[in-house]
């Protein structure tokens, strides 16, 4: 693997209140080129209010939604 750039899939500094903490465990690039990053989001890393979020990039990681 070669690292060609770096950045944020989610910038937690811009997320308000109880959804600030994110825990990423994997990244997946599909045959189509889409990159998927699942994560757990909550008020803290192990908080009971956490939920699952999947962000995707269709432009090699330049933008995320």
C-alpha positions in Angstrom: 0.0 0.0 0.0 1.2 3.5 -0.8 -0.1 6.5 1.1 -0.7 9.3 -1.5 -2.6 11.8 0.7 -4.1 12.2 4.1 -7.1 14.0 5.5 -10.4 13.5 7.4 -13.4 11.4 6.6 -15.1 13.1 9.5 -13.7 16.2 11.2 -15.0 15.8 14.8 -14.1 19.5 15.6 -17.0 20.5 13.4 -19.6 18.1 15.0 -21.6 19.4 17.9 -22.3 17.9 21.3 -23.1 14.2 21.8 -21.8 13.1 18.3 -18.3 14.3 18.7 -16.4 11.1 19.4 -15.8 8.7 16.5 -14.2 5.3 16.5 -13.1 3.9 13.1 -12.2 0.3 12.8 -11.9 -0.3 9.0 -12.0 1.1 5.5 -13.2 -0.6 2.3 -12.6 0.4 -1.3 -15.2 -1.1 -3.6 -14.6 -2.3 -7.2 -16.4 0.9 -8.3 -13.7 3.0 -6.6 -16.1 4.2 -3.8 -14.5 4.2 -0.4 -16.6 3.3 2.6 -15.6 4.0 6.2 -17.9 2.7 9.0 -17.5 4.2 12.4 -19.1 4.3 15.8 -20.3 7.8 16.8 -21.2 9.0 20.3 -20.5 11.4 23.1 -17.4 9.4 24.1 -15.6 6.4 22.6 -17.5 3.9 24.7 -20.7 5.8 25.5 -24.1 4.1 25.6 -25.5 6.6 23.2 -23.2 5.5 20.3 -24.5 4.5 16.9 -23.1 3.3 13.6 -22.4 5.7 10.8 -21.0 4.9 7.3 -19.4 7.7 5.3 -18.5 7.3 1.6 -16.3 9.0 -0.9 -16.7 8.6 -4.6 -13.7 10.8 -5.5 -10.8 8.9 -4.0 -11.3 10.5 -0.6 -11.3 14.2 -1.6 -14.8 14.7 -0.3 -17.0 12.6 2.1 -20.8 12.3 2.7 
